Amino acid sequence: MALTPETLARHELVGLPVRVVESTDRSQVGIAGVVVSETTNTLVIEADTGAKRIPKAGRTFEFRLVDEAAASRKGAGTAPEPDEDGCSTGEDAAYVTVDGGKLLSRPALRSENGVESQWR
C-alpha cells in the first residue's frame, strides 16, 4: 500500500518529517524534525537541538509527504506550507495533520489492523 495522506495513519512513521502543531504542553509546539523512533505512546523527533521524545496523546502532528504520489493526491486535508510571507512554497509536498490520539497503538499493530485514517 502506497503512503498517501489517506493511509498515513496505517504506515510506518519513522523517517517522515514532522512538526508539533498543537500540544497540551505549549513548550512542545513548533518542535520539528524527522521521526527517528516510535513507541505505543511517543514519537522521538530528531530536531536541530537533539532528539525529543513527544507523547502522542494531547498533541497534533503535521507530517510532510514529499513524492509524486503525495503531490498528485493533494486535496481536502492537505495544504502547501506557507513561507515567511504566507505564500505557498510551490514544492510538491502534502502536509497532513493527524491527532496524536489516533496514533496510540504499537506501530506494527496499527499497520496490520489498518487503523482508519483520521487526517484532516
GROMACS elastic network, one bead per residue, 0.5 to 0.9 nm:
[ bonds ]
;  ai    aj funct       b0    kb
    1     4     6  0.88175   500
    1     7     6  0.81433   500
    1    11     6  0.87545   500
    2     7     6  0.76544   500
    2    11     6  0.88614   500
    2    69     6  0.79821   500
    3     6     6  0.80423   500
    3     7     6  0.59678   500
    3     8     6  0.60020   500
    3    10     6  0.86980   500
    3    11     6  0.68494   500
    3    65     6  0.83218   500
    3    69     6  0.77594   500
    3    70     6  0.77872   500
    4     7     6  0.52214   500
    4     8     6  0.58571   500
    4    65     6  0.76933   500
    4    69     6  0.66726   500
    4    70     6  0.56982   500
    4    73     6  0.72949   500
    4    94     6  0.88091   500
    5     8     6  0.53234   500
    5     9     6  0.84231   500
    5    65     6  0.77176   500
    5    70     6  0.69093   500
    5    73     6  0.74998   500
    5    74     6  0.80534   500
    5    77     6  0.80573   500
    5    78     6  0.76131   500
    5    94     6  0.73622   500
    5    95     6  0.80793   500
    5    96     6  0.60628   500
    5    97     6  0.89945   500
    5   117     6  0.83543   500
    5   119     6  0.71462   500
    6     9     6  0.78008   500
    6    10     6  0.89797   500
    6    73     6  0.89584   500
    6    96     6  0.89095   500
    6   116     6  0.87553   500
    6   117     6  0.58328   500
    6   118     6  0.80904   500
    6   119     6  0.69340   500
    7    10     6  0.55510   500
    7    11     6  0.67777   500
    7   114     6  0.85722   500
    7   115     6  0.87566   500
    7   116     6  0.79748   500
    7   117     6  0.60045   500
    7   119     6  0.88711   500
    8    11     6  0.53776   500
    8    12     6  0.80423   500
    8    13     6  0.79131   500
    8    63     6  0.87498   500
    8    96     6  0.82240   500
    8    98     6  0.88008   500
    8   117     6  0.69541   500
    8   119     6  0.80276   500
    9    12     6  0.81399   500
    9    13     6  0.82057   500
    9    98     6  0.79006   500
    9   102     6  0.75979   500
    9   103     6  0.65868   500
    9   110     6  0.76753   500
    9   111     6  0.78874   500
    9   114     6  0.81744   500
    9   115     6  0.65772   500
    9   116     6  0.72514   500
    9   117     6  0.55319   500
    9   118     6  0.74235   500
    9   119     6  0.79186   500
   10    13     6  0.88715   500
   10   103     6  0.87419   500
   10   107     6  0.83110   500
   10   108     6  0.89704   500
   10   110     6  0.57795   500
   10   112     6  0.77625   500
   10   113     6  0.80188   500
   10   114     6  0.54390   500
   10   115     6  0.57005   500
   10   116     6  0.75308   500
   10   117     6  0.73391   500
   11   107     6  0.79775   500
   11   108     6  0.86775   500
   11   110     6  0.77873   500
   11   111     6  0.55967   500
   11   114     6  0.87341   500
   12    15     6  0.82585   500
   12    16     6  0.86279   500
   12    38     6  0.88180   500
   12   107     6  0.67588   500
   12   108     6  0.79176   500
   12   110     6  0.89742   500
   12   111     6  0.72832   500
   13    16     6  0.56935   500
   13    17     6  0.88305   500
   13    35     6  0.65344   500
   13    36     6  0.84423   500
   13    37     6  0.81758   500
   13    38     6  0.74455   500
   13    43     6  0.87539   500
   13    63     6  0.88690   500
   13   107     6  0.82517   500
   14    17     6  0.87310   500
   14    34     6  0.75254   500
   14    36     6  0.52397   500
   14    37     6  0.57854   500
   14    38     6  0.68683   500
   14    43     6  0.87274   500
   14    44     6  0.88697   500
   15    34     6  0.58010   500
   15    35     6  0.52778   500
   15    36     6  0.60536   500
   15    37     6  0.84464   500
   16    33     6  0.84336   500
   16    34     6  0.55014   500
   16    35     6  0.56291   500
   16    36     6  0.83259   500
   16    63     6  0.67356   500
   16    64     6  0.68304   500
   16    65     6  0.73298   500
   17    32     6  0.74992   500
   17    33     6  0.56121   500
   17    35     6  0.64273   500
   17    45     6  0.87278   500
   17    62     6  0.84303   500
   17    63     6  0.58132   500
   17    64     6  0.54139   500
   17    65     6  0.76253   500
   18    31     6  0.83484   500
   18    32     6  0.56498   500
   18    33     6  0.56582   500
   18    34     6  0.58139   500
   18    35     6  0.67055   500
   18    45     6  0.77060   500
   18    61     6  0.65847   500
   18    62     6  0.55137   500
   18    64     6  0.62071   500
   19    29     6  0.80014   500
   19    30     6  0.61107   500
   19    31     6  0.56268   500
   19    33     6  0.65841   500
   19    34     6  0.84838   500
   19    45     6  0.87539   500
   19    60     6  0.86347   500
   19    61     6  0.56913   500
   19    62     6  0.51643   500
   19    63     6  0.66089   500
   19    64     6  0.84803   500
   20    23     6  0.71367   500
   20    28     6  0.67283   500
   20    29     6  0.51714   500
   20    30     6  0.52876   500
   20    31     6  0.54642   500
   20    32     6  0.64801   500
   20    54     6  0.87919   500
   20    59     6  0.69905   500
   20    60     6  0.60451   500
   20    62     6  0.63577   500
   20    63     6  0.89926   500
   21    28     6  0.85329   500
   21    29     6  0.54524   500
   21    30     6  0.59897   500
   21    31     6  0.81514   500
   21    59     6  0.75682   500
   21    60     6  0.56244   500
   21    61     6  0.56960   500
   21    62     6  0.64761   500
   21    97     6  0.84094   500
   22    25     6  0.84638   500
   22    26     6  0.77359   500
   22    28     6  0.80670   500
   22    29     6  0.56767   500
   22    30     6  0.82012   500
   22    58     6  0.79760   500
   22    59     6  0.53815   500
   22    61     6  0.71895   500
   23    26     6  0.58270   500
   23    27     6  0.81892   500
   23    28     6  0.64286   500
   23    29     6  0.59341   500
   23    57     6  0.87133   500
   23    58     6  0.57651   500
   23    60     6  0.64504   500
   23    61     6  0.89277   500
   24    27     6  0.88537   500
   24    28     6  0.83629   500
   24    29     6  0.88196   500
   24    57     6  0.88695   500
   24    58     6  0.56374   500
   24    59     6  0.65949   500
   25    28     6  0.57726   500
   25    29     6  0.74425   500
   25    58     6  0.84639   500
   25    59     6  0.84495   500
   26    29     6  0.54933   500
   26    30     6  0.89731   500
   27    30     6  0.81392   500
   27    31     6  0.85105   500
   28    31     6  0.57359   500
   28    54     6  0.77966   500
   28    59     6  0.89113   500
   29    32     6  0.87732   500
   29    59     6  0.86966   500
   31    45     6  0.81232   500
   31    47     6  0.69227   500
   31    52     6  0.82974   500
   32    45     6  0.71866   500
   32    46     6  0.78282   500
   32    47     6  0.57245   500
   32    48     6  0.80758   500
   33    45     6  0.56982   500
   33    46     6  0.52361   500
   33    48     6  0.71185   500
   33    51     6  0.88613   500
   34    44     6  0.83204   500
   34    45     6  0.53772   500
   34    46     6  0.53053   500
   34    47     6  0.69062   500
   35    38     6  0.74263   500
   35    43     6  0.65814   500
   35    44     6  0.57333   500
   35    46     6  0.63345   500
   36    43     6  0.77980   500
   36    44     6  0.56700   500
   36    45     6  0.58172   500
   36    46     6  0.62655   500
   36    51     6  0.83380   500
   37    42     6  0.84254   500
   37    43     6  0.60398   500
   37    45     6  0.73228   500
   37    53     6  0.88786   500
   38    41     6  0.78745   500
   38    42     6  0.58763   500
   38    44     6  0.60525   500
   38    45     6  0.89296   500
   38   106     6  0.83955   500
   38   107     6  0.70578   500
   39    42     6  0.51952   500
   39    43     6  0.64603   500
   39    44     6  0.83905   500
   39   104     6  0.86861   500
   39   105     6  0.78453   500
   39   106     6  0.62636   500
   39   107     6  0.68307   500
   40    43     6  0.85219   500
   40    56     6  0.84793   500
   40   103     6  0.79584   500
   40   104     6  0.56642   500
   40   107     6  0.66277   500
   41    54     6  0.85568   500
   41    55     6  0.57540   500
   41    56     6  0.55598   500
   41    57     6  0.71459   500
   41   100     6  0.89432   500
   41   101     6  0.88651   500
   41   103     6  0.80754   500
   41   104     6  0.56740   500
   41   105     6  0.69609   500
   41   106     6  0.80670   500
   42    53     6  0.63712   500
   42    54     6  0.54057   500
   42    56     6  0.51433   500
   42    57     6  0.81769   500
   42   100     6  0.89820   500
   42   104     6  0.82071   500
   43    52     6  0.81270   500
   43    53     6  0.57858   500
   43    54     6  0.53140   500
   43    55     6  0.64183   500
   43    56     6  0.66896   500
   44    51     6  0.63867   500
   44    52     6  0.54912   500
   44    54     6  0.61584   500
   44    55     6  0.87225   500
   45    50     6  0.81843   500
   45    51     6  0.54810   500
   45    52     6  0.51731   500
   45    53     6  0.63884   500
   45    54     6  0.73849   500
   46    49     6  0.79006   500
   46    50     6  0.56379   500
   46    52     6  0.63414   500
   46    53     6  0.88702   500
   47    50     6  0.51460   500
   47    51     6  0.58237   500
   47    52     6  0.69824   500
   48    51     6  0.82188   500
   49    52     6  0.84792   500
   54    57     6  0.89943   500
   54    59     6  0.84819   500
   55    58     6  0.76365   500
   55    59     6  0.73147   500
   55   100     6  0.80867   500
   56    59     6  0.56922   500
   56    60     6  0.78291   500
   56    61     6  0.85039   500
   56    99     6  0.80763   500
   56   101     6  0.60200   500
   56   102     6  0.84936   500
   56   103     6  0.69050   500
   56   104     6  0.66554   500
   57    60     6  0.84099   500
   57    99     6  0.80990   500
   57   100     6  0.53494   500
   57   102     6  0.84751   500
   57   103     6  0.84108   500
   57   104     6  0.72608   500
   58    99     6  0.79059   500
   58   100     6  0.66232   500
   58   101     6  0.67750   500
   59    98     6  0.87985   500
   59    99     6  0.64146   500
   59   100     6  0.52675   500
   59   101     6  0.74751   500
   60    97     6  0.68548   500
   60    98     6  0.57525   500
   60   100     6  0.53519   500
   60   101     6  0.82839   500
   61    96     6  0.80952   500
   61    97     6  0.56330   500
   61    98     6  0.53335   500
   61    99     6  0.64165   500
   61   100     6  0.64801   500
   62    95     6  0.62525   500
   62    96     6  0.53684   500
   62    98     6  0.63211   500
   62    99     6  0.89054   500
   63    94     6  0.81090   500
   63    95     6  0.56364   500
   63    96     6  0.51306   500
   63    97     6  0.63762   500
   63    98     6  0.77711   500
   64    93     6  0.65470   500
   64    94     6  0.57963   500
   64    96     6  0.64334   500
   64    97     6  0.89786   500
   65    69     6  0.87605   500
   65    70     6  0.58328   500
   65    71     6  0.81180   500
   65    92     6  0.87128   500
   65    93     6  0.54915   500
   65    94     6  0.50762   500
   65    95     6  0.63331   500
   65    96     6  0.76037   500
   66    69     6  0.79882   500
   66    70     6  0.59498   500
   66    71     6  0.69259   500
   66    91     6  0.83741   500
   66    92     6  0.62875   500
   66    94     6  0.64884   500
   66    95     6  0.88177   500
   67    70     6  0.53771   500
   67    71     6  0.61741   500
   67    72     6  0.86085   500
   67    92     6  0.69129   500
   67    93     6  0.68010   500
   67    94     6  0.86888   500
   68    71     6  0.50476   500
   68    72     6  0.60099   500
   68    73     6  0.85589   500
   68    92     6  0.72744   500
   68    93     6  0.83969   500
   69    72     6  0.52597   500
   69    73     6  0.62555   500
   69    74     6  0.89011   500
   70    73     6  0.52071   500
   70    74     6  0.64077   500
   70    92     6  0.75312   500
   70    93     6  0.62014   500
   70    94     6  0.55894   500
   70    95     6  0.89564   500
   71    74     6  0.56019   500
   71    91     6  0.85891   500
   71    93     6  0.53942   500
   71    94     6  0.61025   500
   72    75     6  0.87565   500
   72    92     6  0.83238   500
   73    78     6  0.88118   500
   73    94     6  0.79120   500
   74    77     6  0.80188   500
   74    78     6  0.58500   500
   74    79     6  0.71683   500
   74    80     6  0.86780   500
   74    92     6  0.89894   500
   74    93     6  0.80482   500
   74    94     6  0.59772   500
   74    95     6  0.86446   500
   75    78     6  0.56634   500
   75    79     6  0.74128   500
   75    94     6  0.86756   500
   76    79     6  0.79643   500
   76   120     6  0.72363   500
   77    95     6  0.80878   500
   77    96     6  0.65355   500
   77    97     6  0.73605   500
   77   119     6  0.64807   500
   78    94     6  0.56099   500
   78    95     6  0.51098   500
   78    96     6  0.53531   500
   78    97     6  0.75791   500
   78   119     6  0.86387   500
   78   120     6  0.71444   500
   79    82     6  0.87483   500
   79    88     6  0.86267   500
   79    93     6  0.83817   500
   79    94     6  0.61857   500
   79    95     6  0.56289   500
   79    96     6  0.77256   500
   80    87     6  0.87917   500
   80    88     6  0.55285   500
   80    89     6  0.66478   500
   80    90     6  0.73181   500
   80    91     6  0.76664   500
   80    92     6  0.81790   500
   80    93     6  0.66693   500
   80    94     6  0.63264   500
   80    95     6  0.64314   500
   81    86     6  0.84222   500
   81    87     6  0.78966   500
   81    88     6  0.56631   500
   81    89     6  0.63022   500
   81    90     6  0.87309   500
   81    91     6  0.88509   500
   81    93     6  0.84274   500
   81    94     6  0.83927   500
   81    95     6  0.70189   500
   82    85     6  0.72445   500
   82    89     6  0.59638   500
   83    86     6  0.52142   500
   83    87     6  0.53575   500
   83    88     6  0.60794   500
   83    89     6  0.59962   500
   84    87     6  0.73683   500
   85    88     6  0.88041   500
   87    90     6  0.87943   500
   88    91     6  0.81358   500
   89    92     6  0.86703   500
   90    93     6  0.83498   500
   91    94     6  0.89370   500
   96   119     6  0.63393   500
   96   120     6  0.69245   500
   97   118     6  0.87373   500
   97   119     6  0.56166   500
   97   120     6  0.57817   500
   98   101     6  0.84500   500
   98   102     6  0.73085   500
   98   103     6  0.81527   500
   98   117     6  0.86511   500
   98   118     6  0.65039   500
   98   120     6  0.68613   500
   99   102     6  0.56349   500
   99   103     6  0.73868   500
   99   118     6  0.73704   500
   99   119     6  0.74806   500
   99   120     6  0.88819   500
  100   103     6  0.52261   500
  100   104     6  0.68498   500
  101   104     6  0.53704   500
  102   105     6  0.83292   500
  102   115     6  0.82177   500
  102   116     6  0.86751   500
  102   117     6  0.82224   500
  102   118     6  0.68711   500
  103   106     6  0.84958   500
  103   107     6  0.81028   500
  103   110     6  0.77146   500
  103   115     6  0.85306   500
  104   107     6  0.84506   500
  104   110     6  0.84552   500
  105   108     6  0.83647   500
  105   109     6  0.68105   500
  105   110     6  0.60602   500
  106   109     6  0.52288   500
  106   110     6  0.61065   500
  106   111     6  0.86749   500
  107   110     6  0.51542   500
  107   111     6  0.63079   500
  107   112     6  0.87274   500
  108   111     6  0.51704   500
  108   112     6  0.61780   500
  108   113     6  0.86311   500
  109   112     6  0.50421   500
  109   113     6  0.59648   500
  109   114     6  0.83243   500
  109   115     6  0.89383   500
  110   113     6  0.54312   500
  110   114     6  0.60138   500
  110   115     6  0.57317   500
  111   114     6  0.54199   500
  111   115     6  0.70971   500
  112   115     6  0.82980   500
  114   117     6  0.85281   500
  115   118     6  0.87698   500
